[in-house]
Amino acid sequence: MFEALKLLGSSEKSIALQTRVGRDIANLIELEPGYQQVKAYERLLERHGAKWRIRKPPTGIYNCAGHVWASRRTSILDPREWQKIIADDGYRPLGDGESPMPDDIVAYVDRKSAEIIHLARIIFLADGLAGSKLKIPWAASKWNSTAGETCHSIFDAPYDLGDHDIRYLTDRPL
Amino acid sequence: MSKELLSRLGSDDVHDSIVCYSSPAAIRRLLSRRREVIDLRAALQNGSLTDDELRRHVVELMHGFRPGQRFDGDVELAALAVAIERRSTDFAEEFFHDLASLKLRELSMSIGIARLILHARQDLAKNESRVIKLGEPAHQSKSFSQPNGRGRVYAMARNAKKFKWGAM
């Protein structure tokens, strides 16, 4: 079935990437998006992106975790690798009463599986509703390894917030 | 009908449903809930779609592969993998082993999902028990699920010359 493809050998490319304590992080430098991926991304913008600010058109190479933790150099696809980075690099969840700050990380977590499904970097805190002291964090997101980058309110994400939790991760000391 | 079922795996709706996800585990979970995948699974179970048709479809689909370019059929292949993930046939075995062994970023999504599924199938196989009843005629052999729903227990007659895994 895939005999011809086996003859091509390997086209996978990755870089040396480790956590702070030296554990290897599996990664893959993804190819540029094809027609299908670009079209799907355009439909995503049509459906959800009315208030998003586009930072970058569709691109390959990195996904959300590669954006947040590998400086846009590669994709880190396996959430088990994400957990290694969180543990080894000194990230902690924000406590009750702590407010997120720019450069903290927002994580969208599937409530059923408890798995992080998306990560994004908080870039600024916007004013909330008139009269409210609460600020609304905005994040820069790379939705997958072929999407573009967009800036959005963390509450304006294409996930059903009935099924997903929003959590914050920070490297700031307590 | 079968052609239509298969082509639906690569529809815009399927692409759109996974556009905000990059981990193979999350994509596998989402695809497994898709109507297109559920319908294909049902067609395989009731025999209106066969492994030979799947094989022909995959071969045809792979004609679109171009080295160095992201494969447009990647999502379709990933959805097919999820549709047959619990199927124990020679075709499924070959499909998962061959796809998981590829190292091509042109189809990174389907390869990632095939590796995940292959791992899960191997874990399941480790959990499998076999009951061999000696002296029982072959036609009385049967298989049944374990009470915990994981794996299957197969009863096999001593004189059964060829043992085939039942479709799961």
Interface residues (C-beta under 8 A of the other chain):
Chain A: M1 F2 A4 L5 K6 L8 G9 S10 S11 E12 K13 L28 I29 E30 L31 E32 P33 G34 Y35 Q36 Q37 K39 A40 Y41 R43 L44 R47 G60 N63 C64 A65 S75 L77 D78 P79 D110 S113 E115 I117 H118 W143 N144 S145 T146 A147 A157 P158 Y159
Chain B: G10 D12 H15 D16 I18 V19 C20 Y21 S22 S23 P24 A25 A26 R29 R55 V58 V59 M62 F65 P67 G68 Q69 R70 F71 D72 V75 E94 F95 D98 L99 S101 L102 K103 L104 R105 E106 S108 G112
